Amino acid sequence: MRLLLMSDTHLPRRALRLPDPLLAELVHADVVFHAGDWVDTATLDLLESRSRRLIAVYGNNDGPQLRARLPEVARAELGGLRFGVVHETGPAAGRETRCAARFPDLDVLVFGHSHIPWDTTAPTGLRLLNPGSPTDRRRQPHCTYLTAALTDGALTDVTLHRLPQR
């Protein structure tokens, strides 16, 4: 099973559209994750129409239209792993401990907000993944997104993709 992970698209404020390399990944993904801060409903409509399965949440910059369509926290079991998605707005310090305490029933937590790619594992075994942002790099050298695979009940091939400068 192929996974595509993104967050913090902030359209059309930070870019006018999703980058072509990211859009090209949609056809290969069995499941697409978006960890919030869409800003516009058109991007949600696009991902809903082009994704086989979309697991998504709203973020702190998302207004009432997006909040009416998306949960604050999403959960799904995929390939024997328990996934969660949240727009985690807490500080980086203590994130693993805080998220492990908040989500003790998960194997993988996909989160957004910081625009900083993140791949760590809490002492409890919870894997935390932040794909960064494909449209707003902030203080990062590149805009980014993640792909991964689920193989025999394990998360494999977690790859950070750096997008060309716009």
Disulfide bonds with the S-S distance in Angstrom:
none
